[in-house]
Amino acid sequence: MSTGAELDAAIGRGIAFLRAGQLPTGELPVFASLDRTMAADCTIDPSIFPTALMAQCLAFCPEARDVRARATAFLREEMDANGLWRHWTRAHPFHGQLPPDLDDTSCASAALRQAGIAFPDNRTLLLANRDRAGRFYTWIAPRPRLTRGRHLSVTAAQLRHPLTLLLFFRRTSAKPGDIDAVVNANTLFYLGDFPGRAAVEALLIDVLRNDGERICDKWYDNPFAIWYFLSRALAPKASDAGALIAAKIAEARPASPLEQALAACALLWWGRTPASANVEALLGAQDESGAWPRAALYHGGRARLRGGGFADPHPDTPRWGSEALTTCFALEALSRLRSA
């Protein structure tokens, strides 16, 4: 296993890379590409979700407090009056064409809470965005079943622009009834304990027991990402899930530094130590700039099949990732190893 000095040096180089590349707004850059490998045709895509994730990763790395402070200030600035977020920033030309969602909102909320930054209480609003089985819908949008309070006022306001809402759900793979495992996991991670938590836990544990990692979410199809997000949400309470995830990771073979970092972090959420070979491979993948290589974490969605699961993403489906995003996952892993 690497020494503390080696971990310190790698962490320092990674933070220097992030500091140099952070945008003036505080956003940490992410790229979109139609190339699955993200080796070509990448364009910067101003988005909330990646910076929210990166800010959470950096919470484990005290040397990155300045980078994290600028990132969380960016998230606070992009929040709407109800404490909600959309995937794209206000500077993005398509910002106004999509409704708020629970993935961005939960991750941004968790990042602000970790940083001690005040924001409007959105718990009641998120808890109202569930189906009858207690699972969270991905999109905060009008429902056939009448809701109450702030949820009703937020969704009713969307009906002032019905064509915009209709076109979003018609022209994209998004649907008002989307229920996605990672979105539920991230919402669970943010909310913690609440009445009905067991229904969401059951959804996530079923994914693991049934080997459903590749077909449990419209926006994620990488098992390493699924294990990371489900570990955050379920640890330390659902110990059976921890054993399942650890066994799956032991049998898997990470194909990229991103997957190596996600695997290490997933295990660390359960108090388990990653294999030394995985840690050494992750350290060896850091380049001269201090970054770890770009790889796609999530994509623009896919069609839901009638019998359950999802079709493969269309070739024209964009994917999102960046050196900064991989670097933050690597920094989370190395910082937690250093503190273990």
DOMARKOL-280125 format. One record per residue (C-alpha): x, y, z; residue in three letters. Coordinates in steps of 0.5 Angstrom, whole numbers, plus 500, padded with zeros to 3 digits. Layout:
BEGIN
  xx  yy  zz resn
   X   Y   Z  ALA
...
// end
This chain:
BEGIN
  xx  yy  zz resn
 500 500 500  MET
 502 507 498  SER
 505 511 504  THR
 502 517 507  GLY
 507 522 503  ALA
 505 519 497  GLU
 498 520 498  LEU
 499 527 500  ASP
 503 529 494  ALA
 498 526 489  ALA
 492 529 493  ILE
 496 536 493  GLY
 497 535 485  ARG
 490 534 484  GLY
 488 540 488  ILE
 493 544 484  ALA
 489 542 477  PHE
 482 543 480  LEU
 484 550 482  ARG
 487 552 476  ALA
 481 550 472  GLY
 476 552 476  GLN
 471 557 472  LEU
 470 564 475  PRO
 463 562 477  THR
 466 557 481  GLY
 463 551 477  GLU
 468 546 476  LEU
 468 544 468  PRO
 464 538 465  VAL
 464 536 458  PHE
 459 533 454  ALA
 460 528 448  SER
 457 523 443  LEU
 463 519 444  ASP
 462 514 449  ARG
 470 514 451  THR
 470 522 451  MET
 476 522 447  ALA
 473 526 442  ALA
 468 532 440  ASP
 468 534 447  CYS
 464 541 449  THR
 464 544 455  ILE
 457 544 458  ASP
 455 548 464  PRO
 451 544 469  SER
 450 543 476  ILE
 450 536 478  PHE
 457 535 476  PRO
 460 541 481  THR
 455 538 486  ALA
 458 532 486  LEU
 465 534 486  MET
 464 539 492  ALA
 461 533 496  GLN
 468 529 494  CYS
 472 535 496  LEU
 469 535 503  ALA
 474 529 505  PHE
 480 533 503  CYS
 481 539 507  PRO
 487 542 503  GLU
 481 543 498  ALA
 477 548 502  ARG
 478 554 497  ASP
 476 550 491  VAL
 470 547 495  ARG
 468 554 498  ALA
 468 557 491  ARG
 464 551 488  ALA
 458 551 493  THR
 458 559 492  ALA
 456 557 485  PHE
 451 552 487  LEU
 448 557 492  ARG
 447 562 486  GLU
 444 557 481  GLU
 439 555 486  MET
 432 557 485  ASP
 427 561 490  ALA
 424 554 493  ASN
 431 551 494  GLY
 431 547 487  LEU
 436 546 482  TRP
 435 544 474  ARG
 441 540 471  HIS
 443 546 467  TRP
 446 553 469  THR
 442 559 468  ARG
 447 561 463  ALA
 446 555 459  HIS
 441 556 453  PRO
 436 550 455  PHE
 436 552 462  HIS
 429 554 461  GLY
 426 548 458  GLN
 427 543 463  LEU
 424 542 470  PRO
 427 542 477  PRO
 429 535 478  ASP
 431 531 485  LEU
 438 528 482  ASP
 441 535 482  ASP
 437 538 488  THR
 439 533 492  SER
 446 533 491  CYS
 447 540 491  ALA
 443 541 497  SER
 447 535 500  ALA
 453 539 498  ALA
 451 546 501  LEU
 449 542 508  ARG
 456 539 508  GLN
 459 546 507  ALA
 454 549 513  GLY
 451 554 508  ILE
 444 556 509  ALA
 438 554 504  PHE
 431 554 504  PRO
 428 548 507  ASP
 426 543 501  ASN
 425 537 505  ARG
 417 537 505  THR
 417 539 497  LEU
 422 533 496  LEU
 418 528 500  LEU
 411 530 496  ALA
 415 528 490  ASN
 413 520 491  ARG
 409 515 488  ASP
 404 511 491  ARG
 409 506 493  ALA
 414 511 496  GLY
 419 511 491  ARG
 421 518 489  PHE
 420 521 482  TYR
 426 524 478  THR
 422 530 476  TRP
 419 535 480  ILE
 413 536 475  ALA
 405 536 475  PRO
 402 530 477  ARG
 395 527 476  PRO
 394 525 483  ARG
 393 532 486  LEU
 399 534 491  THR
 399 540 496  ARG
 403 546 499  GLY
 409 548 496  ARG
 410 542 491  HIS
 403 544 488  LEU
 405 551 488  SER
 411 549 484  VAL
 408 544 479  THR
 402 549 478  ALA
 407 554 476  ALA
 410 550 470  GLN
 403 550 467  LEU
 403 557 465  ARG
 408 554 460  HIS
 405 548 458  PRO
 408 547 451  LEU
 415 548 454  THR
 413 542 459  LEU
 410 538 453  LEU
 416 539 448  LEU
 421 537 454  PHE
 418 530 455  PHE
 416 529 448  ARG
 423 531 445  ARG
 427 527 450  THR
 428 521 453  SER
 425 524 460  ALA
 418 522 462  LYS
 414 525 468  PRO
 413 518 471  GLY
 421 516 471  ASP
 423 513 477  ILE
 431 512 477  ASP
 435 508 482  ALA
 441 513 483  VAL
 436 519 483  VAL
 433 515 489  ASN
 439 513 492  ALA
 442 521 492  ASN
 435 523 495  THR
 436 518 500  LEU
 443 520 502  PHE
 441 527 502  TYR
 434 526 506  LEU
 437 521 511  GLY
 431 518 516  ASP
 424 520 514  PHE
 417 516 514  PRO
 417 511 508  GLY
 425 511 508  ARG
 424 503 508  ALA
 421 503 501  ALA
 427 507 498  VAL
 432 502 501  GLU
 428 496 498  ALA
 428 499 491  LEU
 436 500 492  LEU
 437 493 495  ILE
 433 489 490  ASP
 437 492 485  VAL
 443 489 488  LEU
 440 482 489  ARG
 437 482 482  ASN
 444 484 479  ASP
 440 490 476  GLY
 446 495 476  GLU
 445 496 468  ARG
 438 497 468  ILE
 436 500 474  CYS
 436 507 472  ASP
 435 511 465  LYS
 441 516 466  TRP
 447 511 469  TYR
 449 504 466  ASP
 456 503 469  ASN
 455 498 475  PRO
 461 502 479  PHE
 457 508 479  ALA
 451 505 481  ILE
 455 501 487  TRP
 458 508 489  TYR
 451 512 489  PHE
 448 506 493  LEU
 453 505 498  SER
 453 513 500  ARG
 445 512 501  ALA
 445 505 504  LEU
 451 505 509  ALA
 452 504 514  PRO
 445 502 516  LYS
 444 496 511  ALA
 450 492 512  SER
 447 486 507  ASP
 448 491 502  ALA
 455 493 504  GLY
 457 485 503  ALA
 453 485 496  LEU
 457 491 494  ILE
 464 489 496  ALA
 463 482 493  ALA
 461 485 486  LYS
 467 489 486  ILE
 471 484 488  ALA
 469 480 482  GLU
 469 486 477  ALA
 475 489 473  ARG
 475 497 473  PRO
 476 499 466  ALA
 478 506 467  SER
 481 510 473  PRO
 474 513 474  LEU
 472 506 475  GLU
 478 505 480  GLN
 476 511 484  ALA
 468 509 484  LEU
 470 502 487  ALA
 475 505 492  ALA
 470 510 495  CYS
 464 505 495  ALA
 468 500 499  LEU
 470 506 504  LEU
 463 508 505  TRP
 462 501 508  TRP
 469 502 512  GLY
 472 497 508  ARG
 479 498 505  THR
 480 497 497  PRO
 485 492 495  ALA
 492 495 495  SER
 493 494 487  ALA
 487 498 486  ASN
 490 504 490  VAL
 496 503 486  GLU
 493 503 479  ALA
 489 509 481  LEU
 495 513 483  LEU
 499 511 477  GLY
 494 514 473  ALA
 495 521 475  GLN
 498 525 469  ASP
 503 530 470  GLU
 498 536 470  SER
 495 533 477  GLY
 489 530 473  ALA
 486 523 472  TRP
 483 522 465  PRO
 476 524 463  ARG
 471 518 463  ALA
 463 519 462  ALA
 459 518 469  LEU
 452 519 466  TYR
 449 520 459  HIS
 443 523 456  GLY
 438 517 458  GLY
 435 511 454  ARG
 428 508 452  ALA
 424 504 458  ARG
 422 497 455  LEU
 415 495 457  ARG
 418 489 460  GLY
 422 492 465  GLY
 429 495 464  GLY
 432 500 459  PHE
 434 499 451  ALA
 441 501 450  ASP
 442 509 449  PRO
 442 511 442  HIS
 448 513 439  PRO
 447 520 439  ASP
 446 520 446  THR
 451 525 450  PRO
 455 523 455  ARG
 458 527 461  TRP
 465 527 464  GLY
 471 531 465  SER
 478 530 468  GLU
 476 535 474  ALA
 470 530 475  LEU
 475 524 475  THR
 480 527 479  THR
 475 529 485  CYS
 473 522 486  PHE
 480 520 486  ALA
 481 525 491  LEU
 475 523 495  GLU
 478 516 495  ALA
 485 518 497  LEU
 483 523 502  SER
 479 517 506  ARG
 485 512 505  LEU
 489 517 508  ARG
 485 518 514  SER
 483 511 515  ALA
// end
